[in-house]
Amino acid sequence: MANRYICAWLACAGMAGAAWAGSAQDLGTTLTPLGGEKAGNAAKTIPAWSAENVQTPGWSAGKYRKDFFRYKDDKVLETIDSSNVDKYAEHLTPGQIALFKENKNYKMQVYPSHRYCSAPDFVLENTKKNVGTAKLGADGWSMGEATVPGVPFPFPQNGTEAMYNAKLRYHGVGIEYKKVTTAVSPRKGSTEWIKASSEQAAFFPWGGKGSTQLSTLPQIEYQTYFAYSAPAALAGQALILSFALNQPGAESFYYFPGQRRVRRMPAYSYDAPQIGLENQYAVDEPFVFNGTLDRFDWKLAGKKEIYVPYGSFGAYNAGAKFEDVATDDGIAANARRYELHRVWVVQATVKAGMRHSAPKRTFYLDEDSWNLMAADDYDAQGRLWKHREGYLIPVYETGSCDVSAFAQYNLVEGRYLFDMHSAGAGKDMSWVTDPKGNPRLKSSFFTSDNLRAISER
């Protein structure tokens, strides 16, 4: 049944042309400052973009972000469930449709669409500078040059350029997670969850304020650290990962407390299963996609209007009970907010001679912010296997929109995972725009020697 809906969706996608043309003068005039179509759609179900501040007065770090969101009192327009999903299939991905078909309790609450995502002025100016000057590497998959922080390719000509727009979207210089529960729902017939608690940090060395040529910086997309505190089987384990813009895979170092040593993990990237999570979570799945682009051919298939999680603050509600957000059936419907938006569709196919457990994948990128909003993965037999969705919010610290929290549904095994969020954490995650005085937001923190030093204390 799922395959029938996949074929129908592909046949009627009606997507726009697969490349976008324009000039620097168009950005902020006929187009949004980051390259989206400024106009709404013909049906008037997607509004025109406007430079709108959606943060109301009074927010400070630690307060629930939704309480200071201009549209927090919007009413639900419609609710999609298994009984009426066929009516809305035109605006759903194959993975979303499969969720409704496989889970009779799954619901999607649709709200009025709002288009407000932008970035600080220096990011917008750098984006203009990138028109005609940013470039990929000679190998066709690595990042060559760009003015950062800024969108390198506001008029993408191929899927690789679109994916780098997502990778180099502005989210400051780092994200700090005081507590994250990486959760995997029970196997069928069981009630036992995996709930791995950790502290995490992500560092983006190109994200500082101003205007810098990427080639003058270390060729690092981002670096991340996490250290587990629970469960007992994982407590004390810690990891540092560095993802390059011009080198395949990842530089990985893992600390094992039982051995009191740091091990280099050269194969801990791409589709390698993350340790302790029962093969439900690969290294390249966080943030909807995570890692280098070298193993796939990336096709820009065009644009489509779909329902995506926009303003989904429930995944960032540190004061909630975790169990009220992550239920047995999936992320609670009242913690997810969907709006109709235009997205770029990028199709990834594993290269000849390469391997990956999901050799075909489709990604959906928000046209206004370049965030990865959703992904559908297919296994080696061509079956729809996994669906991921990223929970976009306006980030008050950065003045941009970002996706950190996401859920991944294993459609074959009937399990799901939830990560990179602050739901039920007691302390909210934070985006950082100035690294000064923060020892975790510098490259010297992300070394094997430092991992050993901080892990053995």
N, C-alpha and C positions, 0 to 999 in steps of 0.2 A: 504493500500500500504506500509506504514511504517513497519508494522509487517512482511510483505513478505520479505522485505529487511533485517530485523533483523534475520529472520530464515536463509536466504541465507548466511549472514555474519557468523553466528555461525557455519553453516555447513562447510564452506570452510575456516575457520580461520586458520587451519593448524598450530596451535600454538605449540611451543616447549614444552618440559617437564616442569612440574610445580614446580620444585625445581632446585637449582643451587649448584654445588659442586665445591670446590676448597680449597686452603690453603692460608695462609698469604703470602707465597712466590710467589704465582701467581699474587698478586695485584701489578700492575705496570710493570709486565713482559708479560705474556700471556693474562692477563686481565687488564682493566683499574684500576687506583689506588682506585676507589670506587666500583669496582666489575662488571663493564660492560664487554661485549665481545670486546676485542681490535680489532679484525679483522672486516673488512667490510662484506657486504653480497655477495652472489654468483653472483648476477646480477650486482654488482658494482654500484648500485644506492645509497648505503650507504657506505661511505668510512671507512677506518680504523681510529681509534682514535689516536690522537697525542697530546702531551703536547704543545699546541700552545697558545701564547699570542695574543689575537685578539684585544687588545686595542692599538690603534696607539697613538703617542705622542701628548701632548697638552691638554688632558682633565683635567678639574677641576670642582668641584662641581658647578652646575648651568648651565653648558654647555650641549647642547643636546647630549646625549650619542651616538646616531647613527652616528653622524659626526666623531666619533673616533673609529668606528668599521671597522675592516680590510676588511670585505666583504660588505660594504655599497653599493658598485657599482655593485653587482651581478645583472644579468639580469634574468627576469622571464623565467623559462623553459616551463611552461604550465599553463593555466588558466582553472580551473574546474568551471562549472556552471550547471544549471539545464538541459542544452541540452546534456551534455556529461558525467554526473556524473556516469552513469552505467559503463563506460569504466574504471573508477578509483575506483569502489566500493570495490575492494579487499583491498585497503589501506585506507579505511574510516571507522569510527565507525558508528553504526546505527543512532546515534544522528546527526552526520555530514551529512549523507545521507538524513535524514529527513529535515534538514535545506534547502538543495537544492530543495527538492520536494515541500516544503511548501512556499519557498520564491524565486520567479523567478529572483529577482535581486541580490541574494546572489552569491558571487564569492570567489574563493580561488586561490590565486596566489602562485605557487610552485616555489621555488628557489633551487639552488644546495645545497645539504646537507653538513654540516660541523660538525665535532665532536671535540669540544675543551673544554668541561666543565670538570673542576677539582676542586681543593680546595687547600688552603695553606698546606705547608708541615706538620704542626702539626696536621691538620685534617687527612691527609693521614696516618700518623704514628698511630694516635688513631684508625683509621679504621682497621689497621693491628692488633692492640692490641685486638680489639673486636672479632676477629675470635676465636671461641671456648670459649669466656669468657662472652660476652654479653648474656643476657637472659631475657625472659619475666617473669612476675609475676606468682605466682602459680595459679591465676584465669584464666590464658591463654590469657587475653586481655590487662592487664596493663604492663607497662614497669618495668622490674626488675633491671637490672644492665647494664652499658655500660661505656666505657671510652669516655668522651665528651670534646670538640665537635668532633664528628666523626660518620660515618655510623655504626650503631650498628650491622647490619646483612648484610654484603656485599654478602653473599650467602644465601638468604632467603629460608626458608623451608616451609613457609606458608604465607598467605595473611596478617596476623597480623604483622609479621616481616617486610614484604615489606612496609606496611603503616607506621611503625615506622621509617623506613629509610627515608620516605618522611617527616615525622614530625620533625625528628632530623637532617635534612640536614643542612649544615652550611650556615647561613646568618648573621654572626656576633652576637652582643648582642642585636641589636634592629633595628627597622625601624621607621623613623620619616616621617610623612606626613604633610607638611605645610598646604595643602588644598586638600581635596578630594571631588569630586562630585559623590555621590552615585545616579546614574540615573536609572530611570525605564521608559521605553518607553510608549507611550499612549495606552490606551485601543483601541480596534477596533472601528472605527468611531469617534475617538477623536483626537485632536492634542495636548493635554495637557500632558506634561512630569512631572514626579516627579524628582526634582533636589535638593537633600539634600546636603548642603555644610558642611563640618566638618574638624577639625584638628584631627589627630590621632597619636598614638604611640603604638608600639608593642615591648615588652621586652622579651628576651630569656635568662633566668638566667644561662643557661648551656653553653652559646655561647662564653665565654671569651677565649682569647688566652691561649694555654697551654694544659695540660692533667689532667683531673679531673675525679674521679669516681662519676658517677651520684648519687650513694647512699649517698654521703656526702653533696649533695646539696638539697635545698627545692625541693620537687617532683612536680615541675611546668613545664609544657611544654612551655607555654607562657602566658603573661598577656598583656591586651590591654586597651587603653583608647581612647574614642573619645567624642568630644563635638561639637554639631551642632550650626551653625551660621545662617542657612537658610534652608527651608522657615520659615515663621513666626510661623507655627504650631509646628515646631520642635526646633526653635531657643532657646538656653539656656539649652536644655536637654543634659545630659552627662551620660556616662556609663563607668563602669570598669568591665572587665571580666577576670577571672583567670581560666585557664584550667590545671587540674592536670594530671600527668602521671599514677596515681594509684587510682584515685577517679572518680566515674561517674559524668557526667554532668559538670556544671560550677558554680563557685562562681560569682554571678552577683549582681551588685549594680547600681541603676539607679537614677539619679537626675532629679526631675520634678520641673522646676522653678515656676510654678503656685502654687505649694504646699510648695515650699522652703524646701524640705526635700529629703533625700536619702532613697530609698526603696530597701530592699533586694528582689531579684527576683529569688526565688528558681527554678522556672520552665522555666527560660529564657535560654534554651539550646536545643540541638538536633534540632527537626523540629519546634520549636516555631517560629512563624512569627516575624520578626524584626518590631519594632514599626514604624508606619507611612509610610509603603511601600506597602500597599494594598495586603498583603499576597503573594507578589512576591519573598520574600527573607527570607529564614530560617536562624537561628543562625548557623547551621552547614554547610553552603554553601560557606563562604569566603575562599579564597586560594584554591578553588576547593573542598576541604574538611576541616572542621574545627570542632574540638571537640574530645571527647573521643570515644573509639572503642567498648564500652561494649554492645551496642544494636545490633550489627551485628555479624554474622559469616563471616569470611574473607577467601575466597578461592583464592589461587594463581593459575590462569588458564594457565600461560605460557607467552610466548612472541609473539609479532606480529609487523609487519612493518606497520606503519600508518603515515599519514601526520599530523604533529603537529606544533603549532606556535612557531618557533625557531628564535631568533633574532628579535622578534616583538617589535621594539622600539616605534612604533606609540602610544602605550598605555602609554608611559612614556615621551611623548613630551609636556613638560610644556608650550612651546611657541606656540603651535598650538591653533586654535579655537576649543573649545570643540565640537561644532556642526559639524566640519569637520572630527572629529574622530568618534563620536557617532552619526550616521545618523538614520533616521527613520527606515531603513531596517536592521540595525545592525552596528557593528563596521566596518568602511570603509575598503574596500579591500586593499587600499594602506597603511593602518595602521597595517595590519596583514601580516606576512611573514611565509609561511609554508615550511617545509622540511620533507623529508622522514626519519624517525628514528625508531629504535627498541624500543618498550615499553613493560614493564611488564603489564599484564592484571590481575586485582584483582576484583573478583566478591563478592559483599556484599549482604547477605540475612539476613533480620531481624530475630533475635532469637525467638524461640518459647516462648510465654508469654510476649514478648516485642511488642511495637508498634512504627511505624514510617510512616509518610505520603508517603515516597518513600521506600517501603519494599524491593525493589531490586535495586541495583546500580552497575555500572561497572566503574572502575577507570583505568586510563592509566598512567603509571609512566615511565618517561624517564630513560633508563638504565644507562646513563652516569652520571646524576646528582641527580636522585631520586626525581625530581620534579614531582608533579601531573600536567599532561599536559591536561587532559580532563576527563570528566565523563558523563555517561548517566544514568538518573534516570527513574524508572518505577513506576507507581502509583499502587494502591491496586488492580486494574483490570488488571494489567499486560501491560498497554499501555505505550509506550514511552512518557515521560512527559517533561523532561528537559535535555538540553545538556549544559555542561559548558566547557569552554576552558581557560587555563591559558597561559599568554603571557610571555614566558621565554626570559631572556636577560642575557648576561654576566655582572656581577656586578663588576664595576671597583674598588669599595671600598674594597670588600671582596676577590676578586680573585676566586670567585665561580660563578655559575649560579643560578638564583633564579626566581621564579614565585611569583609575588604579584598581579599585575593587572589581572583581569579575566572578562569574560562576561558569562552570563547565559541566555539561550534562553528557554522560556516557549513555548513548541511546541504545547500545547493544546490551549492556549489563544492567541498566536501570539504576545507576548510581550518579551522584554529582559531587563536585567539590566547590569550595568557596574560599577565596584567598585575596590577599592584598587589600584588606578592608579594615575598618575599626569597629565594626558592629559588636556590641557587648564587651568592648575592651576596657571600658572605664576611663580611658584616655584616648582622645582623638589623635589621629595621625596629623602631620603638619607638613606643608610645603615650605621650603626655605629659599629665599631669593638672595641672601647674602651669606656666604660661607664663613665670614670672619668669626673667629673664636670657637668654631665648631670643629673639633678634631676629626669627626667622621666624614667631613666634606672636603677632603683633600686626598690626592692619589696615594700619599705615603701611608694612609690608613689601610689600603687594600693590598697588602703584601702578605706573603706567607709568614715572614718573620713577625709581623705585627699580629697576625691571626694567632700564632703560637703564644705570643706574649700576653694577649688579652684573654685567651682561653685558659691559660694555666694559672691564672691568679687564684 
